[in-house]
Amino acid sequence: MTVEIELEGGEKAEARTFEGELLTFVSPRAFARGAPIRFAATIGEHRRAFEGRSIASRRVGGDRFEVRMRFVNLRREDRQALRDTITCSSYEDDDES
């Protein structure tokens, strides 16, 4: 399952995979390595704010980027909510296509 997220600048993005401290999402813009990333997401009935640092961005289509980030200060309950909502380990799914 994917989750719509709202980046700090108001752009909409789509969280695709979550594993441990890493999140992969598709965004209308790229982020430089190490750049701060702040976003909000509604998970269940709660709006939650998240923060992390970019690991890498790559173009996936004309105007979209796949961004990998590492969370900073991820609370246990937020980690569990993400784990329950977003697909884990989709890199294995990529090999099957």
N, C-alpha and C positions, 0 to 999 in steps of 0.2 A: 504494500500500500504506500502511496505517496501522500505528502502533506504540503499544503500551500503555506508558504512563509512570506512575510513582508519584511524586506530589507530596510535598514535604517533610513535610506533615502526615499522609501515609499514604493520601490519596485517590487513586483510580485515574482517569486521564485518557487521552485518545487523541490522539496526535500525528497530524495530518492532512496538513499541507504544510510543506515546508522549502525556503527559497530564500535563498541567501547567508547572511545573519546573522539571518534572520527565521524563526520557527516559529509555526505556527497549530495549536492543539489545542483539543479539546472537554473541558471540565472541569465538575465538580459545583459549582464556585464561581467567582465573578468576582474579578478583581484590579484594584485601582485603578491608574490610569496612573502608571508609574514604580515600582510596587511590585516588590520583588525576588521572583523565582520560582526555586526550586531543585527539581530533580527528578532521578530516576534512571530509566534505561531499559536493558533488555537488548537489545543489538544484536549479532546473530550469537551468539557464545558469551560475549561480554563484557558485564558490568554496568558502565555508565558514568554518571558524575554530571555534571550540567549546571547552569548558572546563567545567568539573564538578567534582564531588566527588562520589565515589562508595557508594551505600547503602547496596547492597548485591549481591552475585553471587551464582548460583546453577548449577550443572551439568545437561545438557539436551542432553543426548546421549553420545557416547563414548568419543568424544574429543571436545565438544562444551559446552559453558556456557551461561546461561541467566544472564545478568548483569543489575541491576537497578541502575541508577545514578540520582543525582540531579545537575542541571546546576548551575554554578556560573557566574555572569555577563552576563546573556542572554539578548541580545538587543531585543527590541520590534520587529524590522523587521525580525530578525532571528527566534523569537518565532512564528511569523505569518507564515513564510515560512515553518517551521516545522509542524505547525498545518495544513497547506494546503496540505502537502505532506504525512505525516505519519499518519497511523490509530490512532485514539484516543480511549482510553478505551477498549482495546482488552480483558481485563479480563472478561468483559461481554460475549465476543465471546467464551472464553474458557468454560464457563458454558454450552453453547449450544451444544458442541460436545459430 
